Structures are given as structure tokens and as C-alpha cells.
Amino acid sequence: MNMQLKNNLRELRFTKERTSQEMLAYSVGVSRQTINAIENGKFNPSVKLALKIAKFFNKQVEEIFYLEEEKK
């Protein structure tokens, strides 16, 4: 079974006072491009970055990032 890391980061940004990619990136210490790549599934964050993002949103990591079976 092949699993892919997915996230609901974009949805969370829009539910927390319409947080921009720039604001989130600054708050967790990465570039806006990194946040964009994570949202689009092109980059998997380190555990440390995932924890920082979860703390920013006051959520558990599992509420933001989850595994989904890849479609064949």
C-alpha cells in the first residue's frame, strides 16, 4: 500500500483570520514558497516544521497532516 502525505493547510489559513502564506511562513521561519509547496503536496515538511505549523494554528499535527492511499 503506497501512502501520500496530504494536508488541509490552505483551509486552515482561511479559517484563521485569513492568514496569508507570507504571515504563516514568517511565523514558522520558512519562505512563502515552502508554505506553497507544502499546500500543493510538492514538499513534505520536517517533523519540526509540522509541529511549528500545528502550534501556530493551535492544532494537533494529525489535524493538519494525514496519510492518504495513492490512487493507481
N, C-alpha and C positions, 0 to 999 in steps of 0.2 A: 504494500500500500504506500503510495507516494503522497506526502502531505506538503502543503504550501502554507506559509505564514501569511495570514490576512490581518487586516486591521480596520477599525472604524474611526480612525483619527480625524478624517475630514468632517464626519458628522459631529464628533465631539467638539471640534474647533468652532463649528457654527452654533452649537448649543451653549457654549461658554462665552457669552458676550461677544460673539462673532470674532473670536481670536484669529488674527492673521497668521500665516505661515511665518512671517518675519518675527512677530511677537513670540510665538512658541519657540522658534529657533533660538532667539536671543535668550529666552528664559532657561533653556536646557543646554545652551552652549554649543550649538551647531549652526550650520548655514541654512538659509531658506531652501536651498537646493536639496539638502539632506532631508528636510521635512517633506518636500515634494516627492522625492524618490521613495521615501517610506510609504507615503499615502498611495502612491501608484504601484506599489509592490515591486519596485525595482531595486530596493535596498532593504535588508533586514537589519534592524538596529541591534547594537550590542545589548547585553543584559543591563548594563549600567545606564545606557541611554533609554531603554524601555522603562526602567524604574524611574528615571527622571521625568519622563513624559507622564507616567502614571501619577507621580506625585503632583505634577503641575495641575492635572485635572482632578486630583483627589479621588482617584480610582485605583482598583487593583489592576495589575498588568493584564490579567486574563479578561478584564472588561474591555480592553483596548485591542489586544493582540490575541489571535486564535488560529488554530490549525484547521485547514480545510483540505479534504481529499481532492487531488488534482483530477480533472476530467481527462479521459483518454481519447 
